[in-house]
Amino acid sequence: MKMASLCSTDDKIRNEAIERGKAAVDTAKKLGAPMVVIWPGQDGYDYPFQVNYLAIWDRFIKAVKEIAAYEPKMKVALEYKLFDPAVIF
């Protein structure tokens, strides 16, 4: 999603991303998968100091907590990557 997702300042976009996360939990549960993995990626900004980091991390953490609380038995993991490997520089 352009301009962030789970940490978006736009409530509509952030709520849609949270619902997609919950749908991923439902799908994983149906498939018998042990966990859902969230990759925050380059979530809505391109340059250092372009955003209020405290605010976006707060929104991101709240969104991940909401997804995890949706089905407490499903593990939710965060995947760490420095950059999107699909993007060629």
VMD Tcl script that builds the backbone (N, CA, C; Angstrom):
set m [mol new atoms 267]
animate dup $m
set s [atomselect $m all]
$s set {name element resname resid chain x y z} {
  {N N MET 1 A 0.835 -1.183 0.000}
  {CA C MET 1 A 0.000 0.000 0.000}
  {C C MET 1 A 0.877 1.243 0.000}
  {N N LYS 2 A 0.523 2.179 -0.802}
  {CA C LYS 2 A 1.258 3.432 -0.847}
  {C C LYS 2 A 0.995 4.214 0.440}
  {N N MET 3 A 2.023 4.892 0.919}
  {CA C MET 3 A 1.931 5.741 2.109}
  {C C MET 3 A 1.566 4.953 3.363}
  {N N ALA 4 A 2.173 3.819 3.489}
  {CA C ALA 4 A 2.083 3.019 4.707}
  {C C ALA 4 A 0.831 2.149 4.764}
  {N N SER 5 A 0.801 1.326 5.757}
  {CA C SER 5 A -0.358 0.445 5.959}
  {C C SER 5 A -0.638 0.335 7.451}
  {N N LEU 6 A 0.054 -0.549 8.138}
  {CA C LEU 6 A -0.217 -0.738 9.560}
  {C C LEU 6 A 0.139 0.475 10.409}
  {N N CYS 7 A 0.940 1.375 9.881}
  {CA C CYS 7 A 1.298 2.582 10.644}
  {C C CYS 7 A 0.776 3.852 9.961}
  {N N SER 8 A -0.106 3.695 9.019}
  {CA C SER 8 A -0.626 4.843 8.276}
  {C C SER 8 A -1.324 5.855 9.183}
  {N N THR 9 A -1.191 7.115 8.830}
  {CA C THR 9 A -1.920 8.163 9.545}
  {C C THR 9 A -3.378 8.212 9.104}
  {N N ASP 10 A -3.684 7.548 8.011}
  {CA C ASP 10 A -5.052 7.475 7.495}
  {C C ASP 10 A -5.747 6.268 8.140}
  {N N ASP 11 A -6.735 6.540 8.980}
  {CA C ASP 11 A -7.421 5.452 9.698}
  {C C ASP 11 A -8.023 4.420 8.762}
  {N N LYS 12 A -8.552 4.848 7.633}
  {CA C LYS 12 A -9.168 3.923 6.680}
  {C C LYS 12 A -8.125 2.938 6.141}
  {N N ILE 13 A -6.961 3.450 5.766}
  {CA C ILE 13 A -5.895 2.591 5.235}
  {C C ILE 13 A -5.383 1.648 6.324}
  {N N ARG 14 A -5.139 2.182 7.525}
  {CA C ARG 14 A -4.633 1.348 8.611}
  {C C ARG 14 A -5.640 0.259 8.979}
  {N N ASN 15 A -6.928 0.613 9.061}
  {CA C ASN 15 A -7.955 -0.390 9.390}
  {C C ASN 15 A -8.062 -1.459 8.312}
  {N N GLU 16 A -7.916 -1.066 7.054}
  {CA C GLU 16 A -7.932 -2.055 5.960}
  {C C GLU 16 A -6.747 -3.013 6.095}
  {N N ALA 17 A -5.583 -2.481 6.438}
  {CA C ALA 17 A -4.399 -3.326 6.619}
  {C C ALA 17 A -4.589 -4.283 7.796}
  {N N ILE 18 A -5.178 -3.801 8.867}
  {CA C ILE 18 A -5.452 -4.661 10.025}
  {C C ILE 18 A -6.421 -5.770 9.633}
  {N N GLU 19 A -7.444 -5.428 8.872}
  {CA C GLU 19 A -8.406 -6.453 8.422}
  {C C GLU 19 A -7.729 -7.478 7.526}
  {N N ARG 20 A -6.797 -7.043 6.699}
  {CA C ARG 20 A -6.044 -7.988 5.861}
  {C C ARG 20 A -5.196 -8.909 6.738}
  {N N GLY 21 A -4.633 -8.351 7.795}
  {CA C GLY 21 A -3.868 -9.173 8.734}
  {C C GLY 21 A -4.739 -10.221 9.400}
  {N N LYS 22 A -5.931 -9.820 9.791}
  {CA C LYS 22 A -6.874 -10.764 10.403}
  {C C LYS 22 A -7.304 -11.831 9.394}
  {N N ALA 23 A -7.472 -11.436 8.138}
  {CA C ALA 23 A -7.815 -12.406 7.087}
  {C C ALA 23 A -6.661 -13.396 6.893}
  {N N ALA 24 A -5.438 -12.920 7.019}
  {CA C ALA 24 A -4.279 -13.814 6.924}
  {C C ALA 24 A -4.281 -14.817 8.077}
  {N N VAL 25 A -4.670 -14.362 9.253}
  {CA C VAL 25 A -4.784 -15.262 10.407}
  {C C VAL 25 A -5.840 -16.325 10.129}
  {N N ASP 26 A -6.985 -15.908 9.607}
  {CA C ASP 26 A -8.048 -16.870 9.275}
  {C C ASP 26 A -7.563 -17.895 8.260}
  {N N THR 27 A -6.863 -17.431 7.238}
  {CA C THR 27 A -6.358 -18.336 6.195}
  {C C THR 27 A -5.331 -19.297 6.775}
  {N N ALA 28 A -4.412 -18.774 7.574}
  {CA C ALA 28 A -3.396 -19.634 8.190}
  {C C ALA 28 A -4.050 -20.703 9.066}
  {N N LYS 29 A -5.060 -20.303 9.798}
  {CA C LYS 29 A -5.778 -21.247 10.670}
  {C C LYS 29 A -6.431 -22.354 9.849}
  {N N LYS 30 A -7.084 -21.969 8.742}
  {CA C LYS 30 A -7.734 -22.968 7.874}
  {C C LYS 30 A -6.724 -23.930 7.270}
  {N N LEU 31 A -5.534 -23.411 6.959}
  {CA C LEU 31 A -4.508 -24.242 6.334}
  {C C LEU 31 A -3.683 -25.033 7.343}
  {N N GLY 32 A -3.889 -24.762 8.621}
  {CA C GLY 32 A -3.124 -25.446 9.660}
  {C C GLY 32 A -1.717 -24.888 9.827}
  {N N ALA 33 A -1.493 -23.680 9.358}
  {CA C ALA 33 A -0.177 -23.052 9.498}
  {C C ALA 33 A 0.038 -22.634 10.952}
  {N N PRO 34 A 1.274 -22.693 11.420}
  {CA C PRO 34 A 1.535 -22.380 12.821}
  {C C PRO 34 A 1.643 -20.891 13.130}
  {N N MET 35 A 1.803 -20.060 12.085}
  {CA C MET 35 A 1.985 -18.639 12.358}
  {C C MET 35 A 1.697 -17.780 11.132}
  {N N VAL 36 A 1.571 -16.496 11.400}
  {CA C VAL 36 A 1.455 -15.471 10.368}
  {C C VAL 36 A 2.672 -14.569 10.525}
  {N N VAL 37 A 3.278 -14.196 9.408}
  {CA C VAL 37 A 4.461 -13.343 9.444}
  {C C VAL 37 A 4.112 -11.982 8.863}
  {N N ILE 38 A 4.475 -10.935 9.586}
  {CA C ILE 38 A 4.248 -9.561 9.133}
  {C C ILE 38 A 5.598 -8.949 8.803}
  {N N TRP 39 A 5.703 -8.360 7.622}
  {CA C TRP 39 A 6.914 -7.639 7.237}
  {C C TRP 39 A 6.558 -6.179 7.056}
  {N N PRO 40 A 7.052 -5.307 7.936}
  {CA C PRO 40 A 6.694 -3.900 7.824}
  {C C PRO 40 A 7.297 -3.210 6.613}
  {N N GLY 41 A 8.395 -3.722 6.115}
  {CA C GLY 41 A 8.995 -3.151 4.915}
  {C C GLY 41 A 9.291 -1.672 5.043}
  {N N GLN 42 A 9.236 -1.020 3.937}
  {CA C GLN 42 A 9.431 0.428 3.897}
  {C C GLN 42 A 8.050 1.038 3.999}
  {N N ASP 43 A 7.565 1.110 5.181}
  {CA C ASP 43 A 6.153 1.374 5.402}
  {C C ASP 43 A 5.787 2.854 5.391}
  {N N GLY 44 A 5.750 3.441 4.183}
  {CA C GLY 44 A 5.179 4.770 4.030}
  {C C GLY 44 A 6.149 5.924 3.971}
  {N N TYR 45 A 7.426 5.653 4.004}
  {CA C TYR 45 A 8.372 6.753 3.916}
  {C C TYR 45 A 9.636 6.268 3.217}
  {N N ASP 46 A 10.361 7.183 2.641}
  {CA C ASP 46 A 11.559 6.838 1.879}
  {C C ASP 46 A 12.852 7.387 2.467}
  {N N TYR 47 A 12.758 8.442 3.253}
  {CA C TYR 47 A 13.965 9.122 3.708}
  {C C TYR 47 A 14.004 9.231 5.230}
  {N N PRO 48 A 15.204 9.203 5.820}
  {CA C PRO 48 A 15.303 9.399 7.270}
  {C C PRO 48 A 14.711 10.749 7.675}
  {N N PHE 49 A 14.089 10.780 8.796}
  {CA C PHE 49 A 13.491 11.980 9.379}
  {C C PHE 49 A 12.323 12.542 8.574}
  {N N GLN 50 A 11.779 11.738 7.665}
  {CA C GLN 50 A 10.621 12.158 6.869}
  {C C GLN 50 A 9.333 12.026 7.676}
  {N N VAL 51 A 9.359 11.210 8.718}
  {CA C VAL 51 A 8.157 10.936 9.503}
  {C C VAL 51 A 8.452 11.062 10.999}
  {N N ASN 52 A 7.397 11.094 11.774}
  {CA C ASN 52 A 7.503 11.072 13.231}
  {C C ASN 52 A 7.601 9.601 13.638}
  {N N TYR 53 A 8.806 9.140 13.909}
  {CA C TYR 53 A 9.031 7.727 14.185}
  {C C TYR 53 A 8.265 7.225 15.410}
  {N N LEU 54 A 8.186 8.026 16.453}
  {CA C LEU 54 A 7.443 7.606 17.645}
  {C C LEU 54 A 5.978 7.364 17.321}
  {N N ALA 55 A 5.398 8.236 16.517}
  {CA C ALA 55 A 3.981 8.094 16.165}
  {C C ALA 55 A 3.745 6.878 15.276}
  {N N ILE 56 A 4.610 6.668 14.269}
  {CA C ILE 56 A 4.358 5.522 13.379}
  {C C ILE 56 A 4.609 4.204 14.095}
  {N N TRP 57 A 5.625 4.148 14.971}
  {CA C TRP 57 A 5.857 2.912 15.714}
  {C C TRP 57 A 4.714 2.623 16.670}
  {N N ASP 58 A 4.168 3.669 17.273}
  {CA C ASP 58 A 3.020 3.487 18.164}
  {C C ASP 58 A 1.837 2.895 17.397}
  {N N ARG 59 A 1.545 3.445 16.219}
  {CA C ARG 59 A 0.432 2.921 15.402}
  {C C ARG 59 A 0.723 1.492 14.945}
  {N N PHE 60 A 1.980 1.224 14.550}
  {CA C PHE 60 A 2.349 -0.111 14.090}
  {C C PHE 60 A 2.183 -1.138 15.215}
  {N N ILE 61 A 2.684 -0.821 16.395}
  {CA C ILE 61 A 2.584 -1.743 17.534}
  {C C ILE 61 A 1.127 -2.018 17.887}
  {N N LYS 62 A 0.307 -0.991 17.912}
  {CA C LYS 62 A -1.116 -1.180 18.208}
  {C C LYS 62 A -1.786 -2.062 17.157}
  {N N ALA 63 A -1.427 -1.878 15.892}
  {CA C ALA 63 A -2.018 -2.681 14.821}
  {C C ALA 63 A -1.606 -4.148 14.949}
  {N N VAL 64 A -0.329 -4.395 15.207}
  {CA C VAL 64 A 0.145 -5.777 15.363}
  {C C VAL 64 A -0.520 -6.429 16.578}
  {N N LYS 65 A -0.653 -5.692 17.664}
  {CA C LYS 65 A -1.333 -6.227 18.847}
  {C C LYS 65 A -2.785 -6.594 18.535}
  {N N GLU 66 A -3.453 -5.768 17.735}
  {CA C GLU 66 A -4.844 -6.063 17.378}
  {C C GLU 66 A -4.931 -7.329 16.537}
  {N N ILE 67 A -4.017 -7.485 15.602}
  {CA C ILE 67 A -4.000 -8.699 14.766}
  {C C ILE 67 A -3.706 -9.924 15.640}
  {N N ALA 68 A -2.733 -9.805 16.536}
  {CA C ALA 68 A -2.369 -10.934 17.404}
  {C C ALA 68 A -3.502 -11.287 18.366}
  {N N ALA 69 A -4.216 -10.292 18.850}
  {CA C ALA 69 A -5.311 -10.547 19.795}
  {C C ALA 69 A -6.531 -11.160 19.105}
  {N N TYR 70 A -6.609 -11.013 17.795}
  {CA C TYR 70 A -7.746 -11.537 17.035}
  {C C TYR 70 A -7.884 -13.042 17.221}
  {N N GLU 71 A -6.756 -13.744 17.226}
  {CA C GLU 71 A -6.757 -15.198 17.459}
  {C C GLU 71 A -5.533 -15.514 18.311}
  {N N PRO 72 A -5.706 -15.483 19.634}
  {CA C PRO 72 A -4.566 -15.635 20.545}
  {C C PRO 72 A -3.755 -16.919 20.374}
  {N N LYS 73 A -4.352 -17.958 19.816}
  {CA C LYS 73 A -3.617 -19.209 19.635}
  {C C LYS 73 A -2.692 -19.174 18.413}
  {N N MET 74 A -2.887 -18.210 17.527}
  {CA C MET 74 A -2.050 -18.090 16.330}
  {C C MET 74 A -0.827 -17.236 16.664}
  {N N LYS 75 A 0.343 -17.748 16.345}
  {CA C LYS 75 A 1.562 -16.975 16.545}
  {C C LYS 75 A 1.667 -15.910 15.453}
  {N N VAL 76 A 2.145 -14.748 15.838}
  {CA C VAL 76 A 2.378 -13.658 14.889}
  {C C VAL 76 A 3.843 -13.281 15.005}
  {N N ALA 77 A 4.554 -13.348 13.887}
  {CA C ALA 77 A 5.981 -13.042 13.879}
  {C C ALA 77 A 6.239 -11.820 13.009}
  {N N LEU 78 A 7.324 -11.124 13.305}
  {CA C LEU 78 A 7.757 -9.995 12.490}
  {C C LEU 78 A 8.995 -10.420 11.718}
  {N N GLU 79 A 8.994 -10.171 10.424}
  {CA C GLU 79 A 10.146 -10.511 9.598}
  {C C GLU 79 A 10.988 -9.264 9.400}
  {N N TYR 80 A 12.267 -9.398 9.643}
  {CA C TYR 80 A 13.181 -8.272 9.520}
  {C C TYR 80 A 13.945 -8.362 8.205}
  {N N LYS 81 A 13.912 -7.296 7.438}
  {CA C LYS 81 A 14.737 -7.145 6.236}
  {C C LYS 81 A 15.135 -5.679 6.177}
  {N N LEU 82 A 16.351 -5.406 5.769}
  {CA C LEU 82 A 16.796 -4.018 5.645}
  {C C LEU 82 A 16.086 -3.286 4.511}
  {N N PHE 83 A 15.753 -4.036 3.461}
  {CA C PHE 83 A 15.125 -3.427 2.289}
  {C C PHE 83 A 14.314 -4.497 1.568}
  {N N ASP 84 A 13.501 -4.054 0.640}
  {CA C ASP 84 A 12.683 -4.972 -0.152}
  {C C ASP 84 A 13.569 -5.610 -1.216}
  {N N PRO 85 A 13.833 -6.913 -1.132}
  {CA C PRO 85 A 14.711 -7.550 -2.122}
  {C C PRO 85 A 14.113 -7.587 -3.523}
  {N N ALA 86 A 12.813 -7.337 -3.634}
  {CA C ALA 86 A 12.179 -7.327 -4.955}
  {C C ALA 86 A 12.469 -6.039 -5.714}
  {N N VAL 87 A 12.931 -5.014 -5.009}
  {CA C VAL 87 A 13.237 -3.737 -5.641}
  {C C VAL 87 A 14.703 -3.722 -6.035}
  {N N ILE 88 A 14.939 -3.477 -7.289}
  {CA C ILE 88 A 16.323 -3.419 -7.791}
  {C C ILE 88 A 16.766 -1.965 -7.773}
  {N N PHE 89 A 17.897 -1.734 -7.139}
  {CA C PHE 89 A 18.406 -0.360 -7.030}
  {C C PHE 89 A 19.157 0.037 -8.271}
}
mol reanalyze $m
mol bondsrecalc $m
mol representation Tube
mol addrep $m
